[in-house]
Amino acid sequence: MTQLILAPYYHPTTICFVDDNEPFLDTLELELPGNWACRTFTDPEVALAYLNEPIPLPPLMDRCFSLQRASESALIHLDLGLIEQEISHVDRFRRNSVLVVDYAMPSLNGLEFCEALKDDHIRRALLTGVADEKMAVEAFNAGLIHRFIPKQMEDPIGTVHRFVEELAQEYFNQYTERLKTALAIDPPAFLTDPDLAAWVHGLMAEHNLVEYYLVDGPAGLLMLKSNGEIWRLAILSRDGLADEARHAAEFGAPEALQSDIRAGRRIVFLTGLSPDDYFGDEQFPWEELTQEAGNAVGDWVVAIWKDAPADIDFDPATASYDAYLDTL
């Protein structure tokens, strides 16, 4: 079972199914969730060409890190702004996270197909017949595939559904590991808290929130519904609340607000604004940017701003998940 954690970002991706048995693919398409972005292929050569076609937009984790040199030392910098701006790129949904491929196909069997994939991050599940199971176990142990699904089992399509969800989460978990390795320190602690992760996933399921991105100001997640509606989720520890209260005090926030922040009753969402930009008699809109904090989730205090503004060039009509599904 995949460990439930929060990746630095998560969004729907495209799932690819390859099987020369067209009736099986037709049944699969009918029974899988209608909000999945799926591509199905009966010709493995055509499918391989599709999966190996470069996407113009490089992976986000390759774009949000940069090497900065200071005299003889070097630091790796994480640009959170680039993570947040990912919502403006519709190609994010075009990324293929999971491949489900049949083993016994003409011209190219399932293992040869997996070996020919250029993207090592794609998680791979192999559909097998009874005669192929020993070979599938060997391929799994060698790391060539990540799951194998016998077609003769009682509920193969239900198993495909469960494994695809697990593998899609594993796809993004890889980026959490890259984040830790690149920074050589732990990422924000809430990313690896399984209780908080379970709460966030429950929130997403309840409100049709389909993607999220690590942000600060305050620390937390930018979240989107499938129609492009934006929510902001603040996730702060007690130390984080104290830091936010000190920051508010430095810029002359009302005393009552400072007290509410320290107590975890209210949190300020700056959303790209800064009190530094307000001069003279112009008052910073503290109340407009303040939301009530909800009940604590484990060691974390959370606050939600629904239908939040975003300081990003984002058009839901072209860059939301619903818009992408309409193109398939």
N, C-alpha and C positions, 0 to 999 in steps of 0.2 A: 504494500500500500504506500502510495506517495505521501511523504510528510507534508502536512498542510502548513505552508508558510506564505509570506507575502513577498513577491518578487519586487524589484525596484519599479517595475511597471508591468501591466498585464492588459492585453486587449484580445478580442476575438481574432482568430487566424483562420486560414483555409485548411480544411482536412481533405486529403487526397486518397481515393479508393481505386485500386487497380485489380481487375479480375476479368478474365476472358469469358466468365459465365454471366451473360447479360441479365438473365432472369434474377440471379442472386443480387446483382447491383440494383435492379429495379425494386426488389423487395426491400433492400437495405435503405434506399432513398425514401421509400414510403414510411418506414418505421423509425427512422432517426429524427431527432428534434428538428422542427421546421426553421428554427433560428440558427442552425449551423450553416456555415459557409462551406459547401462541399463541391469538389470536382471529382467526377467518376470517369474512368477510362477502361475500355475493353482491350485496347491495344497498348501493350507495355512500352513499345518504342515511342509512341506518341506521348505517353505519360512521362517517360523519362526526359524527353525533350522539354516538356512543360516544366517539370520540377528543376531541371538544370538551367533554365532560362534565367539570366541575371535580372534582379530587380533593380531599377535605377537608384532607388534610395538605399544606401548602405544600412546595415543593422544599427539600431539606436545605440547599442553598447559600444559600437566602433566609432560613433560620432560624439558621444557625450564625455569621453575621456580625452584629455590632452596632456602632453608632457611639457612641463614648465621648468626651465633651468634657471637657477640662481647661483652665480659664480660656478663652483665646481660641483654643486649638488643638483639633484633633479627631483621634482615633485610631480605626482600625478594628480591632476585637477579634475573633479567631477562637476560638470556644468548642469545643474538641476534645471536651468532654464530650457535647455534642449530637450530634456525629458518631457517637460510640460508642453512644449511646442509640437510634440509628436502628434497631437490630436489634429493638426492641420494637414497631415499627410495621409491621404486615403490609401496609399500603398501599404500602410501598416497592416491592413487586413489581408493583403495579397500574400503575405508571408505564409509559407506552408510549415505548420508545426508538427503534424502527424501524418504518417503514411501507413495505410493498411493495404497490404499487397498479398495476392494469392501466390502460393509457391508454384503450383503446376500450371504454367502458361507456355504457349508455343513461342519460340524464338528467344525467349528470355525468362528464366525462372525467377522466383521471388528473391532468392539470395543474390543471384547475379544482378538483379535490379538494384538491391540495396547497396551492393558493392560499387555500382556505377553512379550513385548519388554524389553530387559535389558538396552539398551542404551537410556537414557532420552534425549540425544541431537538430535536424529533423529526427523525431522519435519514430521508430519503426515497429510495426506489428505485422506478423506473418500469419496468413491463413493457410492451414495445412489439412491434408487428409491423414488418415490413420497411418499409412505407410511412410509418411514424412515426419512423424513426430520425433523420432530419434535424431534425425538431422536437425530439426528445429531446436531441440534442446542444446545440441552442440553449438548451433549458431547463436543461441541466447547466451550460453556460457562464454562464448568468444566475444560478445559485445556487438555483434553485427546486427542483431535485432534486440528490441527491448521487451517484447511480448510475443507469444504465439498463441493462436486461437484455432483449435481443432474444429473443423466444420461439422463434424459428426456429434458434437456435444449437444445437450438438450436445448440450450438457448444461445446459439452463436451470435445472433444480432444483439441480444441484450448484453452479451460479453463484449462485443465490439463497442457498444455505447459506453460501458463502464471503463474499458481500457482507454478509449480515446480521451475521455475526460481526464483520466489519470496522466496520460502521456502529454496532453496539452499543458497540464500544470507542471510536469517535469521539464517541458521545453523552456518555460520561463524560470523555473528554479535554477537552471544552468546559469542564467544571468545574475542571479543573486550570488552564486559562487564566484563568478567572474568579478563582481563588484567587490567582494571581500578580498579576493586575491590582488586585484589591481590597487586597491587602497592600502593593503597591508594592515588594515584595522577593521574592526567590526563596523558594518553599516548601521544606520539607525536601529536601535535595539528592538523597536516594535515590529520590524520586518520579520524577525525570527521568533516571535512569541506565538505559539500555536493557538492559544486561547483567543488572542486578539484576531489572528487569521481566521479562525472559525467564525468569530463575530462579524468580521468584514464580509466573508463569503455569504453569511446568512443575510446581511444587509443587502448585498448585491442581488441575491435570489429573490428577496421580498419586493424589491423596488425596480427590478429590471435594469440594474446598473451592470454594464457589460465590460467596462474597462476602467483602469485606474493608473495614476502616475505619481511617483514620489515628488513632493514639493516641500518648500519651506514657506515661512511667513504667514502662519505658523507651520511647524512640522506636521506633515500628514499626507493626504492623498487628494489629488484632483480626480474626480470620478465622473463618468458619463453614462447616461442611459443610451439605449440603442438609437433613440431618435435625436441624440445630440444634446439633450438637456444636461447642464453641468451642475454637479454638486461639489462642494469642498468639505472635506473631512479633516478636522484637526485632531491629532493624536499626541498628547503631551503627558510626560511623567510629572511628578511633583516638582522635580528640579527644573523641568522645562517650564512649568507654570511660574516658578519663581523668576526664571530668566525673562519670561514674557512680561511679568509685572514690573521688573526693573527697567526693561526697555520702555514700557509705557510711561513709567515715572520720569525717565530721562527726557521724554518729549512732552511732559506736562499733561498727561491724561488725568481726568478727574479722579480724585482720591477714592471715590466709591467704586469706580471701575477697577482701579489697581487692587483694591481689597477683594473684589469679586474674582479677578483673575487668580490671585494667590490662593483663594479658597476653591478654585475649580468650578465656579458658578457661571463664568462668562469667559469667552475667548475672542480676541480681536483677529480678524482676517484682513490682512493688508492688501492682498490681491494686486500687487504691483504698485500700490501707493506708498508714500513715505511722508511722515511729518516734516522731514527736511525740505519738502517741496512747498510748504505753506509758510508764508511770510507775513509780517505785520499783523494786522487785525484779522487776517483770514484764519478761520478755525478749522482744524483737522476734524473730519466727520467721524469721531470715535463711535458714536451711537449707531450710525448707519453701517459700520463695519464690525459690529459686535453681535455675537450670537450666544444664546444660552448653551451651556455645556450640559450634556446628558449625564446619565449615571456612569460611574466608573466601570471600565471593562478591565478586570484584573488590576494591574498596577497603573493603568492608563486612564486619563480623563479625555473624553471625546466630545466634540461639538460638530454639528452638521449645519451647513449653509446650503439650503436647497435652491436650485435655479440661480446659482451664483454667477456674478459677472466674471469674465475672464479677460485678462490683458494679452490676448492671443488672437491672431487672424484666423478665425475658425468659422466656417459656414456649414451648419448641419445639413443643408440641402445637398451638399456634395461630399462632405468628409465624415458623416456619421456612419455607424454600422448599418443602419437601415438603408442608407443610400448605396452602400457597397452591395448589400444583398440584392437590391433592385437591379444591379448590373449583371448578376449571375444568371 
